[in-house]
Amino acid sequence: MASCCRPSASAAADPGDHPPMDHLNDPSMTTVPAPHQTVREILHPQSVAIVGASDSEAKWGGRLLRYMLRHRHDGPLYPINARATELMGLPAYPSVRDCPGSVDLAILLVPREHIRAAIEDCIAKKVGCALCITAGFAETGPEGRADEEELVALARSGGVRLIGPNCMGLMNAHHNLCATTGVVMGSIEQLPRGGIGMASQSGALMGAMISRGIDVGAGFSSTISVGNQADLGLNDFFEYLIDDPLTDVICLYMEGVKDAERFTALLARAAAAGKPVCIAKSGRSEAGAKAAASHTASLAGAWPAFEATCRRWGVYLFENIYDLLQGAQLLQRGKRCHTNQVAVFSGSGGGGALLVDALEAHGLALPALSAETEAAVADVLPATHRQLPFDFGMLNHMVPPDPDVAGGSVGIALDRAMHDPAVGAGMLLLTTQPGQERVVEAAIAAADRSDKPLLFVQGAGNHGDIARRMLRDAGQGYFDSTHDALAVLQAFAERTEPEPPACAAAPPALPVDLKPGFQTEPAARRLLEAAGIPTTRWREATDVDGAVQAARELGGAVAIKAVSAQIVHKSDIGAVRLGIEGDDAVRAACEAIAEAARRAGVPGLDGYLVTEMWKADAELILGIQRDPDFGPLVMVGAGGVLVELMKDVQLTPAPVSHATARAMLERLRSLPLLTGYRGRPPANLDVVADAIVRLGQLAMSGDGRVLELDINPLFVAGDRIAAADARATLA
C-alpha cells in the first residue's frame, strides 16, 4: 500500500516510452537464465541508476538523488527522468536503456503502474538488480500479490534480481553506497562505517536503527531493507552478512520466517563462524496463536518455536530494535557476558540502590566480590564499602593513580571490580555529579581493559551531553534509561551457547496398529513405552466388570479414567476418579465417569483406564509439538492442572542431548521443587533428562508421524519417574 516513506501511485517521472517485452511471457521460453550478479556484487555496484529521479527534494526521487550525491560512491550515477536533461548537476536520461554505460543497480521510485516497464528496461540493459522502493503490491492483497509474482517472473526471465518491492533500500557504508530513502542520510556528513550488519523486514526501523547508531557511536557494514521479499529475501542477505569479512555482528529485524530450514542452517553457519547473531522479532504475543487440543500446542506457538530454535544456535534475542542495536554494539566491541552477575557503580547511593533492586526482575543478580578484589580496592574504598554496589561518593581520591587506568580512584575501583571472576557485566549510572567527564574517562579506560560489557547509563539530562559525546566518539555507546540497559543485559544473560543437534540414536519403532488422528491415553502410553519412558502401571477395560478385574490385579487404591477419542481433557468434565479401592467403589466410579461423559455430550465410552496410584514429590509436563516451520520440538515444564497458568516451560528442537535436557530443567523457575524445596526429597535430574532425551527420539521416529504428544503429569519421586497421563496425535 502507499506509504509516506515510498512512492506508490503518486505522480513521478515518466519512465519513458519503449517497446513492450511481451515475448518474455511466452510460455515456450521456459529456461530461466542465471542472474547477472551475485548478492555480493549487488551490494557493491559500480554504477547506479535512479529511476524516477527528480530535482525536487520534496519527492523521494529527488531526496534519494541528493543523498547519493552527498555520499557519493565510486562509480557512475545516472538520474532517470524522461522530462529532464540534467538533475542536480548530473546528466539525466529518459530510461535505463539510454545510460551511456552499464548499470549494476537500478533503484525504482516510479508509480506502481510504471514498474513493469522499468523492469523491462532493466532486462534490456542487463541490469544486475532492480531495487524496488515503490509500494502497492503483495502487501495490499491477492491482486497485488499476483502482480508482484508476475514482476518477479519477468525479472528472473531476464537475469535481473529484485529487492523489494515496498522497501526503503540499502546502505553499504564501506562502499559509500547510500541507496536508501531513509531521511537520516540527509543529516549526516559521512556514512557510519563499522562492523554491524543488518537486514530488516521494516524499512522505517532500519532507518531508526541507523539514526540511533549514529547517536551512540555505532558503525555499520551493510544495512538492507528487504520489503516484501518477492525475490531476494532476508535469508539471502543473512547469508551475505555471514560471509562478509567487514561484518562482525549480524542484526535481523524479522516479522516472519521464509524458508525456516534455510534460516536454521544459516544460524548454524553463523555459529560455526563465531559471528554473533542478534534478532528482534515481532509477533511474540499469543493473541494470534492457533488453538489446539493439547497443552503443548497452546504453549508452543509460532514465537516459542522460533525462540527455541534461535536459542539452540546461540542467538541474542531482544524485545525491540534499540536494545538490538546497542547489544550488537557491545558484541561488535568483543564484549561477552558469561554470568548473570552485574556489578553496579554510581555516584549516587540512591541510584545504585534502585539499580540493585531492579536486577532481580530482569533475571540478574549482584555478585559478591572476592577477598582478592576487596583487597585490591582497599586503598580507594573504606572497609564498609568494598562490596557492590560501589558508591563513588565514598572514594578516597588521594591515592596514587594506576598508570594503566585513567581516572584515578574511579578508574581503579571500576577496573578491579570488572576483573573479579564473579562479575559478568557492569553498569555505571552517571548522575549530575561534578567532574562527570573524569568519571567517563575512567570508565572508558576500564571498559577497554575488560572483555565484559560495561554499560553506561546517562541519567543527568542535558548536563550529560559532554559525557555522551565522549562515549559516542569512543564507540562505547550509552543508554538514557536504566530499564533499557537492564533489558540488554538480560538478553545477554539469557543467551545460551550454540549447541549442534544431538546425534540421534535409532528412533523407536511405533506400534504398527495405531491409526492416524487423536490417540486415547492407552495408545499414548504404548507410544511412551516404545520409547522407553516409564508409565504408571495400568490396565485397559472395555466395561465396568473389566475395570473391577483390572483394579484387583493392580491392587490397592487405583485411578480410573474414561477412554474416548472424543474426550481430550478428562479431568475438566469429571471423567477421572482417584483413590478408588474395592469392587463396589470401582463400579460406582465407572458409573459416575460414564454419567459425566454423557453430560459432556459423549453418549458412550470406549472403555476405562485403570492405573495404580502414585505418590509423587513433583509433577512435570513433557511434550512434543511439530511446528510447521521448525519441525519437532520437545518441551518440559511445571506440570499439573495449572500448567497453562504458570507457563514455566522450556522448549528445544529435537533431537535432544542429555546436556541440553539438563539445562532445560535447570532453567525452570520451578527448579527448587525438584531440588529439595522445604524438605522434599530431591529428584534425580539425570533420570528426568533421560526421559526428555527419549521423548526427542520419539519425536524423530516414524517419518514424522508424531504430530503432538503430552505427558501431564510426569510423576517424579527421587530416582523414580512415571508418566501418569498422556495423549497424542499421529499423522
N, C-alpha and C positions, 0 to 999 in steps of 0.2 A: 504494500500500500504506500501511498505518498507519505513523505516524511519531511520534516524541517531540515533534516540532515542530508537528503539526497534527492535528486530530481525524479519525477515520475512522469506525469503528462503535462507538466507546465511548459511554457514556451522556452525554447532554447535554440541554439544554432541549427540550421538545416544541415544534415549530414552530406547533402549533395545528391544529385541525380545520376545514378549509374545503372547499367542493365542488371536486372534481377538474375539470381543464380539458381533458377528453378531446377536446373539439371542436378543439383546436389540432393534433391529429394527423389531422384529416380530410384525406385526400388531395385533396379538391376545393378546399381552401383553399391554393393554391399561391403566392399573391402574398406575398412577404416584405416587411413594412413597413420603412421606413427606421429606422435606430437612433434612439432618443430623444436620444442625446448623442454628441458627438464625443469623441475621445480627450482633447483638452484639457479639455473640460467634465468628463469622468470624473475627471481628476486635480485638478480644482478644485471638488469638490462643495460645495454649501451645506448639505445635510442628509445625515446618515449614520445608517443603522440597523445594529445588531449583532445578527444572527440567531443565537441561541444564547448570548446574554449571561448572565452569572452574577454572583453576589455573592462567589464564591469565587475567589481568585487562584490556587488550585491548578488551576483549569480554564482553558483557553485563552480561553473566552468572558469569564471574569472578569478575566483578565490584560489582554486587549485593552481592555476597558472601563476599567480603571484607567489604562492607558497613554493612552487618548484623553481621559480626564478630566485627566490630568496635563498633556498637550499639547493643549489644547482649541482646536479650530478655531472659526472664527467662523460658527456655524450650529447648528441643532438636532442633538442626538444622541439616538437612540431605541434603548434596550435592548429586545430582543425575547425574551420568555420567557413561555410560556403559564402558568407556575406562579407568577409573581411580579407584584406591582403596583408595586414600587419596587426599584431596584437602585442601590446606591451613591449614594443621594440623588436619582436621576432616576426619573421615572415609567416603568414598564415596560409593554409592550403584548404581547398574545397573538400577533400576527403583524404583518408589514409592512403588511398591508391596514388594520390598526387605527390606524396612526400618524395623528396629527391633521393633519399637513402632508405635503407632497410629500417623496419620498425620492429623492435623486440616486444614492447609493451604498449598496448593501446588502452587508454582509460576512457570509458564510455560514460558520459554525463548527458546524453541526449534524452528526449522524452521516450517513453516506453514504445510508442509506435514506430520509432526510428531505429530501435535496437537491432532488429533483424538486418536491416540494410547496412548498419555499421559493422555487424559481424561478417556479412558477405564481403564488405570492403577489406576486412582483416584477412579473410581467406584469400582473396585475390592478391593481397600484399605479402602473404605468408608471414603474418604476424605471429610471434610466439605465444602471446597470451592476451586475451581481452579481459580487462578488469572492469566489471560492470557495476558501477555505483548506483545506477538507476534502479528504482524500486517498482513494485506493482506486479510481481509475478507469483510464485508459489505461495507467498505469504497472504495473498488475497483470496485464495480458494481454488477449487478444481479447475476452473478455466485458466487462471493464471499459472497453475502448475503445469497444465498441458502445454501452454505457450512456452514455459520455461524448458520443459523437456524437449520441445522442438528446437529451441535455440541451442541446447547442448548437443543434440544430434547434428545440427547444422555445423557448429563449431568443430566438433570432432571429425566430421567428414572432410574438413579442410586442414586437419592437423593443428588446430588452434585450441589451446586450453582456455578455460573460463574460470575466473574468480568472481563470486557473487552469484546472481545479482543481489541487490539490496544490501550492499556493504558500504564501508567507508574507506576502503583502500588499504594501503600498507606503507610501512616505513622500513627502510634498511639503513640504519644510521651510519654504519661503517662504509656503505656505498654512497652515502649522502643522497639517498633516494627518498624523496618526500612525496609519495604518490597517495596521499590521503587528504580528505577534506576536513580533517579534524581542526577545529579553529585554534587549538593551541599552537599550531605551526606558524600562525601569523604573529605570535607574540614572543618568539624566541629567536636568538641570533644564530644559533647553530643547533643541529640535531644532537640529542643527548646520547652519546655513544657509551656503550658499556657491554656487560655480559648477560643481561636479562633478555631472553627471547620470549615472545608472546604470540599466541594465536587465540582469537576471541570470536565467539558467536554473536557478540554485540559490538558494533562499531562505536557507539557512543561510550561504552565502558572502556573500550580500547583507548579512546581519546582521553577519558578521565584518568586512566592509569598512567598514561604518558605525562599528563599535566601534573598529577601528584608526584610522579617520579622526578620531574624537574624540581618541584618544591623541596624534596628531601634529598636530592643529590644522587638519585639512582640513574643508571645508564642502560641503554638498550642495544641489542644487536639488531634484531628484526622484530617488527610487530605486524600482524596480519589480521584484518577483519575478514572473516570467511563468508559472512552473509548467509544466503540460502544454501550454500554448499552444493550447487547444482552440478558442478563438475569437480574441481579441486575442493577438497574439504579440510576440516581440521586435522584429520589423520595425516594428510599429505604434508601439511606444514609442521605438525608434530614430528614426523619422521625427519624432515629437513633440519629442524632445530636440534634433534639428537645428533645428527651428523655434522652440524655446523661447528667448526673449531672456535668461532668467536662467541658462541653461546655457552655460558657456564651454567645457567639455571633456566628451566622452562616453566613458563606460566601459561595456564589454559583457563579461559572462562568458557564454561560449557552450559548448554541448555538441554542437550540430549546427546545420545551416542549413536553415531552412524557406524555400522560395522564394528560391533563390540569385540569380535575375535581379533581383528587387526589392531584395535585400540589396546587390548590387553597385551598383545605381542609387542607393541611399541613401549608399553610400560616396562615390560621385561627387558627390552633393549636398552632403555634409558637406565634402568637399574644396573645392568651389566656394564654400561659405560661409566657408571658413577656420576651421572648427571642428575641432580635433583629435579623433581617434577612437583610443581605447586598448582593446585586446582581449586577454583571456586565454581560451584555448580548450583544453578537454580533448580527449583522443583524438588526441594527436600521435604516438603510437608507431606502429611498423609492424606490430605484432602482429596487428591486425585488417585489414591491407591485403589486398585481393583480389589473388591471384596472376594474372599474365597472361603472355602469350607473350614480349613484348619487354622489353628492359632499361628502356625509357622507362616502361612501365606499372608495373614494380616500384618505380620511383623516384618516380612521380607519383601517389601515393595521395591519400587524402582531405585530409590535412594539407598536403602540398606544394601542392595546387591552391588550397586556402583561403589559405595563406600568400602564394602568388604574386599572387592577386587582391587581397589586402589591401595588399601592398607596392606594387602599381601605384597605389593610391589614397592612399599616404602614411600608412597606419595604423601606430600604435605597437603592437608585439606583445610581450607579456610572458608569462613562464612560470608565474606564479602571481598570485593576486589581490592580495597585499600589495604586490608590485612594481607591479602595475597601478595600485593606488590612489596610491602615492607618486609614480609617474611622472605621473599625472594632476594631482596637487597641484602639481608643478613647472610643468607646462604651464598650469595654471589661473592661475599667477602670471606667465605670459608668458615663461617660460624656454624657450629653444630651443638645441639643440646642433648646431653647424654643422660640426664636425670630430670626429674620434675622439681628439683630443689632450686629455689630462686633467692639469691642474695638481694636484699633491699637496702638502698642507700638514699639518704635525703638530707637536705639542710633544714628540714622541718621535722621535729619529733612527731607532731600530729600527723603530718603527711605520710611519714614512714609507717606509723601505726595503722592508718587506714589501708595502706597498701598491703600490709601483712594480713589484715582482716580479709582482704579481697582474694588472697591467694587460693584459699581452700575452695571457693566457689568455682574456680577455674581449673580444679584438679592439680593445683600446685602446692608447694609447701616451703616453709622457711627452714633452711638447713642449720644444723648445729656445727659450728666451726671446730676444727681440730685444735688440740692443745698447741700444736706447732704453729697454726695460724694465729692463735691468741698471743703466743709469744712474739710473733713477727709484727704484730700491731701494738705491742706493749708500749713502745715509745710515743705513739701518737694518740692512744686512747686510754682513758683510765680503766682500772680493773673492772669497774661496774658496767662498762660499755664495750667490752671486747667480743660480745656475741651480737649477731644480727638482730634487728636492723641497725645499721650504722647511722648515727646522727652526727653530721659534720659540725654541728654546733658544739660538740664535745671534744673536738680535735685539739691537740697541742701543736701549734704552728711554730714552735721554737726549735723543733728537732732539725738536725741537718737533713738536707734533701737527698733523695736517692738519685744519682746521676742518670740512671736508666729509665726513670719515670718522671715525667713533668708534673708540676702542680704541688710540690711539697708534700705536706701531710695528707692532703686529699688523695693525691696520686698513690702514696704508699698504702693507705687504707684500702683503696679500690683494688690495687694490684694484688695485694696479699690475699684479700678475700676471694677474688676471682680465680686465684690459683689453688684454692682449697679443693681437695678431691670431692668433697660432698656437694659442691656448688655446680649446678648445671647451667645456670644463666644468671644474669644480674639485671636489676632495674634501678635506674637513677632518676629520682624525682627532683627536677630543678624548680625551685620556687623563687620568690623575689628577694633572695639573699644577696648581699653585696658581693662583689667580686665574682659574679657568675662566670665571666669569661675564663677566669683562672680555674674554676671547677671544671668547665668544659674542656680546657686544655689538658687537665689531668685525666679526665675521663677518656678522651680520645687516645692518649698515650696508653692507658691501662687496657682499653679495648684492643688496641693494635698488638698488645703483647699476649693476648689470650685467643684461643680458638673457640671460646664460648661466647654466645651472644650477650652483649651488654646494651640494653635498650635505654634510650634517653627519653624521658617524658618532660616536655616543656610546659610547666604549669604556671608560668609567670606572665602570661598575656603578652602585651606589646613590649614589656620590659625585657622579654627574652629574645627579641629579634636579632640582636648581635650574636647570641649563642646559637640561634637557629642557623644563621649564615655560616658560622664556624663549622657546625655539624654538616651542613649541606656541602660546603666546599671540601670537607674531608671525606665525603661519601659515606658518612656514618648513618645519616638519616635521623629522624626524631619523630616522636608522637606528641599529639596535642592533648591526649587523654590517657589516663591510666587504664581505662577499660580496653582501649584499642591495643595497648602494649600487652596487657594480660591475655587478650584473645590470641595474639600472635604466639606468645609463649605457650599457651595451651595447645595450639596446633603443633608446635614443635614437640611438646611433651607427649602428645597422643600419637604421634607418628611412630610406626614400628619399622624395624629393619626389614629390607626386602627378603622374602623367603621364596625360593623357587618351589613349584608344586612338589609334593611328596612323590616319591617313586611308588606308584600304585601297585599294591600286591594284587594277585589274581582275584578279581571280584567274585563274590559268592554267587552260586547258581540260584536263581529264583525258582520257587516251586512252580512246576510247569502247568499246574491246573488252575492257576489264578488268572481270572479273566480281566480285561481292561475295565477301568472305572473305579469308583469308590470301593474300598475294601473294608469289610467289617473287622472288628477287633480280633477275632480268631485268625483271620487271614493275615492281618498286620503282624500279629505275634509270630506267625510262621515265617514271615519275612525277616523279622529280627533274629529269630533263632537260626535261620540260614546264614546270617551274618555273624553269628557267634555272640550276640548280645543277649544276656540272660533276661528271662522274664519271670514274674511270679508264677508259681505252679498253678496250672489251670486245667479245666475240663470244659468241653462244649456239650450242651444238652439240647435236644430238639424239643423237649416238652418238660412239664413240671416233674414227672416221675424221673426223668433222666437227670434233672437238676438235683433231686433228692439223692440219687445214687452218686452223683459227682461230689456232692458235699460230704457224703460218707467216706468216699475214697480219699479226699483231701484231708479230712479230719479237722476237728476243732472249728472255730468260727471262720466263716468264709464271706467273701463279697459276691454278690450276684448282680449281673448286668444284662440289659436287653441286648439281643443280637438282631440288627436290622440294618439293611443298606439305606433305609430312609431316615435313620437317626444318626446325626453327626455328633452332637454334644449331649450325651446320655444324661449327665447329671443335671443339665438345665431343665429337663422335663420330668425329673424324678424317676428315671429308669435305672437307678443304681441303688442297691441296698447293701449296707456294710454291717459287719459283725453279726452275721446270721449264724445261729447254731441250733441244730435239732431239726428233725424231719418236718414237724408242723411249722416251725419258723421259716423253713425254706419254702414250703408250699405257700405260706401267706405272703412272703416276699415276692415270689413269682407272680402271684395274682395281683399284687399291688403294682408291680412293674408293668404287667400287661394292661392294667386299667390306666396307668399314667400314659402309656403309649397310645391307647385309644383316644384319650383326651387331647393328645397332641396330633391327632389325625392319622395315626398309624394303626389300622384295624387289626393287623396280625403280625406276630413276630416270627423271625426265622428260628428263634430258639433263645437259649440263655447261656451266658458265660459265667462259670463258677470258678473263682480264684481263691487262693489262700490269702489270709490277712497277713500283713507285714508291718512290723514296727520300724519306721524309718527315722533317722535323725535329721535328714534334709530331703527336699524334693527339688528336682531339676526338670526342665523341659529340654529335650533334644529333638532336632527336626531336620528334614531335608526339604528344600524348595528348589525347583528347577526354574531359574529365571529365563525368560525368553531371549534375553540378550547375553547374559553372562554364564548361563549353564547351571550345573548343580551346585548348590550351596548347602553348607551344614551349619546348624545353629545350636547353641547351648545357652541356657539362661535359668533364672529363678523360675521354678515350676509351681504347679498347683493351680487353683481356681483363679488366682489373682495375676496370672502371667501377663495378660494384656494390660492390666492396670500398672504393674510395676515396670514393665518394659526394660527389664535388666537382662539384656541378651547380647551375645557376641555371634558374629556371622563370619564365615570364611568360605572361599571356594573349595570344592572337593577336587582331588583327594586331600586328606589332611595328615600332616606328620604328627608324631607324638608330641614334639616340642611345641608346635602350633596349638594343639589341643590343650596342653598345659597352660600356655599363655592365655588362651581364651578364658579358661577357668579363673586364672589369676587376675584378669581384668574385670570380672564381675563385681558389681557393688556388693552383692550378697556373699562374697567370698568368705567373710567371717563365719557364716553358717556352716561352712564346710571345714573350717579350721579350728573348731573348738569353742565357738561363741558361748559364753555363760555356762561353761562346764560340759557342753555337748561333746561327745566323742568325735575327734577329728576324722574326716573322711580320707580315704586313700585316693588322692587326686590322680595318681597314675592309673588306677583302675577305672576311674571315670574317663580319663583321657583315652584309654584304650577303647572304651565304648564309642567315643567320638570318632576315633580313627576308623573303627569298624563301620560306623554309620557312613563315613566318607567313602569307604569301599563299596558299600551297598548303593550309594548314590551313583557310582560309576558302573554298576552292573546292568546286565540285561539290555545293552544298547540304549540306555536312557529311559527304560520303562518306568522307573520310579519317579513320578512327577512331584509328589509331595508325600511326606510322612511325618507323623507326630508321635513322640513319646512324651506323655504328660499324665502323671508324673513318672520320672525315673527315681525310684526309691534309692537312697544312699544311707548306708549304716556301716561305718568303719571300712573294712575291706570288701564289703558286700554291696552289690548293686542289683537292681531288678526293675525291668520295665513293668509298671503296674497298669498302664493303659496305653493303647496305640491305635492309630488309624492311618490309612494310606490311600493314595490314588495312583493307579498304574495306567500307563499308555496302552 
